[in-house]
Amino acid sequence: MIAEGCRLYIITPETFDLRIFPDLLARALDAGDVAAVQLRLKNSDDDVWKRAIDALRPVAQAHGVLFLLNDRADLVVAAGCDGAHVGQTDMPAREARRLMGPGLTLGVTCKSSHDLARRAVEDGADYVAFGAFFPSTSKQVTNLANPEILRSWSQRKELPSCAIGGITAANLAPLVQAGANLLAIIGGVWNHAGGPTAGVRAVNAAIKAAMDPVA
């Protein structure tokens, strides 16, 4: 999942039409490099989760892309998913790791706190997520994170970092240059004026430009 440099990490919208979304996802994944897809279905029942997983997991995995669940570490193993991501108000990271066992990917939201990130390391995380760096339409943001936390964390060389919160092709450069290994993006892909395929292409082009600004 994590390589040198920076990669796109797609998060699904909270609501979508399952009749057409698998095809939209497949075309988005065909459009450029994507490290992982996170299924995010807040306040949905287990049946909705399981139907979405059954429809989308094979699409991601057929493209060599990890398929992670937001919060629902309890569904990961039985559903054949690749891991989970938990926030500070979701399932505790240590419990998520216990449910999934070793070998599957666990991400933990750490806001803009080194202390939370260090605790995530102790709890078995594979990456730590910092943010939000920009205003977001997916959740209310009261305090924006400073990209410097990505820079200081990258110097520790403990775990890869993921930046999240309002990220688009137009504003991602400072996060890449500060050392983010992953950019978790929702609207910058799904709400792109040219559609999600164009969104993936735009983000990948912007990552490349930010990593090699003199090219």
N, C-alpha and C positions, 0 to 999 in steps of 0.2 A: 504493500500500500504506500509506504513512504520511501521515496528515493531522494537522492540529493536534489536540491532545488525546491520547486514549489509546484503543486498539482491542484487541479480543480476537484472539489468534493461537492457533489450535487445533493441538495435536500429537496424532497418533494414538497409541493404545496400541501396544506392541511386537508383540502378537499379537491377532488378531481373526479372526472367521469371515467370509471374503470373500463368502460367499453372502448374508449379511444386512447387512454393514457399509456398502456403498454407500447403501442406503436409510436407515440410521441417520445417516450423514453428511449426506445430502440434507435430512433432517428437522431436523438440528441447524443447518444453514446457513440453512434457512428461518426459524429461530426468532429471529434477530437479527443485528446487525452482526458480521461476521468479516472480518478483513483477509487472513488467509492460513491455509492448512492445511499442516502439515509431516508428511510420511510418514516414520515412524521405525521401521525394521526392523533392529535390531542383530542381527548374526550370521546373517542370512538370505542365501541364495544368489541369484544374478542372476535365476533363473527366478521366485522368489517376489517379488522386487522388481518385475519387469516385469509380472507378472499383477496385482499390487496397483496399480501405476501405471495400467495399462489400465482398471481398474475404477473408480478413485477420481479420477483427474485430470479426466475429463470432468464429473464431478459438481461438483467445486470450480470449474472454469472456467465452467461453465454458470451458476453463481451469481455470477460476477464476482469470485471469490476466488482469490488466487494459490496455486499448488500447488508446494510446495518439497520437496526431498528432503534428508533428513539424511545428510550425509557424501558421498552418491553423486553428486558433480558430474559424474562421467564418464557418467552416464546421462541427464542433464538435457536436452541438446539433441536427441538422437535420439528421446527419448520425448515431446518436446513439452511439457516441464514449464517452470515459470516461474523456477526458480532452485534454490539449495541453501543449506543451513546446515552449517557445519563447526565442530567443537570444537577444543580445543588439542591433542588426541591423535589427531585425525582427519587427513584430507587437509589439507595446508597451504593457507591461504586464497589465497595467490598462485597456487598450482597450480589450485585450484578456479576462480579467475577466468580463468586461461589456457584451461582446458577449456571453460568456458561462453561465453567471449567477452564483449564489452560488452553492456549492455542488459538482462541478466537479473539477478535479485535474488540477492545474496550476503549471508548473515548469518554472523557469527563470534562464538563464545562467548569472553568475555573475563574470566570469573570475577568478581573484584572489583578488577580492575587497570586503572588508567588507561594504564599502559605497554602492556598487551596491546591495549587499545582503540585507542591511537594507531597501533600497528603494523597493526591491522586496517584502519584508514583508509588507510594507505600501501599495503596489499595489495589495495585495491579493494573493500572491504566497502560495503554499502548500509545496514546497521544493525549495531550491536554489542549483544550480549546479556550482561547482568550477572546474577549469581546463584551459588548458590541462596540465596533469601531466607528460605525456610522448609524444614523437613525434607520430604523427597520420598520417595515410594514407588518412583519410577522409577530412582533411582540413589542410591548412598551419598553423603551429604553430611557432610564433616568440619568445614568452616568456613562459617558462614552469612555472607552479605554484608549490609552495612548499607545501608538505603535512601538514605543520604546520597550514595552514589556516583552514584545516578541524578540527584540534585539538582545535584551538582557537574559531572557530564557535560553535563546539559541547558544549563547556563550557558555551556558552550563553543560550543554551536550548530554542531557539526561534522557529526555523523550522528545519526539517531534512535536511541533506546535501547529495548531489549527486556528486560523483567524475566522471570526464569524460576526455577522451583523451588518446588514445594509451594503454588502460588498458588490460592486459591479465592475465591468471592464474599465470604466472611466475613472474609478477611484482606488483600484487595487495596488497600484505601483508602490506606494509607501510601505504596504504590508509585506509585499514580496521582498523589497529591499531591506526591510527590518529583520527578515529571516523566517517568515512563516513558511512552513512545509506544506500546508494545506489551506485552501480557501473554501470555506463552506458557504455556498451560495444558493439562494432560493429565487428571489425576484430577478436577479441579474441574469438568470437563465430563462425561467418560465415566463417572465413578463417582458422579455426583450422584444423590441418593436418588430424584429424580423422573425420572431418565433424562437423556440428553445434551441433549434439547430444553429441558428445564427448566434444565439447567446453563448453556446459552448465555443463556437469558433472565435467569437470576440474575446472571451475570457482567456482562452489559450494564447491568442495573439498578444493580448496585453501582458500576460505573464512572461512570455518570451521577451517582449520589448523591455519589461522592467528588469529582467535578469541580465539583459545584455544591452543597456541603454545606448551604447556607442555604435551598435551594429547598424 
